[in-house]
């Protein structure tokens, strides 16, 4: 007996990859923005503020979404 009623199709797998791409972009943006914000505030002698790092992460993520889906889109 099969565990799945239907076998996964290419469309279903492409949809899952599409969702994971956005999730991983957000995770990496938060990590990179936190590191950049921490280094820059440490160099300036200011306290590290998580809210500022999250704003920078949002800017990074939006930039990555625009570049990935719009500007760098390959034509098939």
PyMOL commands that set and color helices and strands:
alter all, ss='L'
color gray80, all
select helices_A, chain A and resi 10-44+50-71
alter helices_A, ss='H'
color red, helices_A
deselect
rebuild
show_as cartoon
